Amino acid sequence: MTTAELCPLCEERDADTFEDLITTWSRPKLAELGVYKDGQLPRVGMPLCGDCNYTFGRLYENAAAPIMKPMIVGEAQELSLSHQETIGRWVLKSAMLGALGTHPLTLDQRQWVRDVCLKLKVNQIPVDLSFVVRIGTRDFGQPMDAPGHAALHTDGPLPSMWLTGVESLGHVAWEVAVGPPSVVSEFVARTDDND
């Protein structure tokens, strides 16, 4: 008989559910695109307790799902500032949980990521944290290195962020940068938005 592990986030209850970074609500839409063999999408994430998993779903997943579902299959979507904020907060939550669950971290990094996730669990952005999310469309017929896409690449060293990443879910793509406010502000100032 094995005992359940403690939730890596709250460290109070058994990790008896699975936080899948390929969300439940996106799976049918991704299957429609036929990108995965036989529609078999991988499970990527980590075990969490039901309370942590439910709370993140209620605060972030439920709000983002109706906005993002049409975008995943490539439907045009007018994004209000409120929609952009909702997607941005969902991306931040997903990036931080992804870092906690799937990235090799030092003990200090793990504690910092966990602390941020605990604040996000009570719907707070930590005061010493800034983040920027750029949302775009992924065109499966136009890879990043296609002719004319040179403007998408910026030469030079990456900023000293706590966390950066470029991800996609179907036709929705995003870039996220998380770090100290001064570093994120500098990153935003020197990186132009594009089509």
C-alpha positions, -999 to 999 in steps of 0.1 A, spaced: 0 0 0 14 34 -10 6 67 7 -4 97 -14 22 125 -17 15 159 -1 3 186 -25 35 204 -36 17 237 -34 -2 240 -1 18 211 15 -13 204 37 -35 179 18 -29 148 -3 -21 154 -40 -51 135 -51 -59 153 -84 -38 162 -115 -32 197 -127 -30 192 -165 -14 221 -183 -31 210 -214 -65 220 -200 -96 199 -200 -115 225 -218 -89 228 -246 -86 191 -253 -116 186 -276 -106 218 -295 -70 205 -299 -83 171 -310 -103 189 -338 -71 203 -352 -56 168 -356 -21 178 -345 -17 148 -322 -15 113 -335 -49 96 -330 -60 126 -310 -39 114 -281 -28 145 -262 -1 141 -236 -7 148 -200 17 175 -188 15 188 -153 16 177 -117 -4 162 -89 -22 188 -67 -47 185 -39 -84 190 -49 -86 223 -31 -56 239 -50 -67 224 -83 -103 235 -79 -93 270 -68 -71 276 -98 -98 263 -120 -124 286 -105 -101 317 -106 -84 313 -139 -96 284 -161 -133 291 -160 -127 327 -170 -102 320 -198 -120 290 -214 -149 308 -232 -125 334 -246 -98 310 -257 -118 280 -271 -126 297 -304 -91 311 -307 -75 276 -303 -91 264 -335 -82 297 -353 -114 317 -351 -109 354 -350 -117 369 -316 -120 405 -306 -102 408 -273 -113 436 -250 -88 448 -223 -107 426 -198 -102 396 -221 -66 403 -225 -61 406 -187 -80 373 -182 -58 355 -207 -27 371 -192 -35 360 -157 -43 325 -170 -9 324 -188 9 336 -156 -8 309 -135 0 282 -161 36 293 -164 42 293 -127 25 260 -121 44 246 -151 77 258 -136 68 242 -103 57 209 -118 80 203 -148 112 224 -145 143 215 -127 146 242 -100 170 249 -72 155 249 -37 154 287 -36 138 289 -71 112 262 -61 103 282 -30 100 314 -49 77 298 -76 57 281 -48 53 314 -30 41 331 -62 16 302 -68 3 305 -33 -4 342 -38 -21 335 -72 -42 309 -54 -58 338 -33 -60 359 -65 -31 382 -57 -2 392 -79 29 396 -56 40 432 -52 76 424 -61 65 407 -94 58 421 -128 48 401 -158 40 407 -195 21 384 -218 20 389 -256 -8 370 -273 -6 361 -310 -19 337 -336 0 306 -346 -3 299 -383 6 263 -389 14 271 -426 39 298 -416 67 286 -394 87 311 -373 117 310 -396 96 316 -428 108 344 -451 96 378 -438 95 368 -402 129 383 -392 111 411 -373 99 384 -349 134 378 -336 154 402 -315 192 399 -313 210 402 -281 210 386 -247 178 376 -230 169 398 -200 176 385 -165 140 373 -159 129 349 -133 108 331 -159 104 335 -197 87 313 -222 69 310 -255 41 285 -257 11 277 -278 -22 259 -275 -36 252 -310 -36 285 -329 -31 306 -298 5 316 -291 19 336 -262 52 349 -248 54 354 -211 82 372 -191 81 372 -153 105 391 -131 113 422 -111 93 453 -122 124 472 -134 136 443 -156 101 436 -171 97 473 -179 130 474 -197 121 442 -216 87 458 -227 104 491 -237 129 474 -260 107 448 -276 82 460 -302 48 444 -306 42 430 -340 16 413 -361 
